[in-house]
């Protein structure tokens, strides 16, 4: 996995224009963040339910709070990065993540667990938009200097994140043989290393990034119709992508009688991104503009839902029954490769000068709210008892609708 990322870094460099040390640091930061985070998160639900004895609804509530404290507050972290620079915001986020993981490892009471997960989520709301917005800004500068497409840099950020999401659970599963506290402390330890590395390597001042006042930024954002259209389209994409965790498990259990195959399908998705993200981005960059790339990705995602819809009347089970699910994962992942980096690459063109952090954070916060609201409707749709293919056809319409929402360049 690390070898694949190193190869990706080399492929993303032009013969005469290498990625700056700051860009390389920030991309490796994404890798480290996700290793530490995903070493803990996949095992949290079982820990809360079995080791602590929380009721199912309370486990769901706690997990929802973590998501809200992260995605919902990205806009806050982005605004702070615009005002104070990325260094203090990233370092503060690392400190909070260390404290949150350590607290979670020792938490046994409900109030303590809630406090720990809120801290963990808010930590990401600080450092993630700071890192993502600076990568986007540096990617634009790299493009303007003749280094290549900004989308390729943001695709590399996606590869780093997926590599971390793949390695993290493997590390967590290994440490879980000791206990969950060890997993949490290991996650905290990774962020201690990240904190030390960034305190040493992250510049005190980044040229071209000056502080701006909070006042007026949010109002201008809310009047920016093209940016809000991108947020809505991206939110519809995320709602479709979220079906990996909602509709896909139901389909896998129907086909095989258990959800054990899910781990393999998730691994397939991660490995596809790591192996194919850069070639796909290079191909799209040579042939497609930003909007057309997103359209192509959304059509692939819609096709993934359509594959399952077409197969459902046959009611296949066993290995044959998993084939439509695997096709869905492949098409959804290919669509993600086209949509996610391009959406981030588009934000600098729509953002107000000096407020890229705010707009990057808002992209996540607004789209996260859309997913939160849409997931309830999706869950209801899957439980309505409609003909088997209908829910999947309705879900296929979600990315199609997102195409209509995309702003014109």
Secondary structure, DSSP 8 states (H G I E B T S, - for coil): -HHHHHHHHHHTS-SS----HHHHHHHHHHHHHHHHHHTTGGGHHHIIIIIS---HHHHHHHHHHHHIIIIITHHHHHHHHHHH-HHHHHHHHHHHHHHHHHHHHH--SHHHHHHHHHHHHHHHHHHHHHHHHHHHHHHHHHHHTTS--HHHHHHHHHHHHHHHHHHHHHHHHHHTTT-HHHHHHHHHHHHHHHHHHHHHHS-SS-TT-----STTHHHHHHT-HHHHHHHHHHHHHHHHHGGGTTHHHHHHHHHHSSSTTHHHHHHHHHHHHHHHHHHHHHHHHHH--HHHHHHHHHHHHHHHHHHHHHHHTTT--HHHHHHHHHHHHHHHHHHHHHHHHHHHHHHHHHS-TT-HHHHHHHHHHHHHHHHHHHHHHHHHHHTS---HHHHHHHHHHHHHHHHHHS---
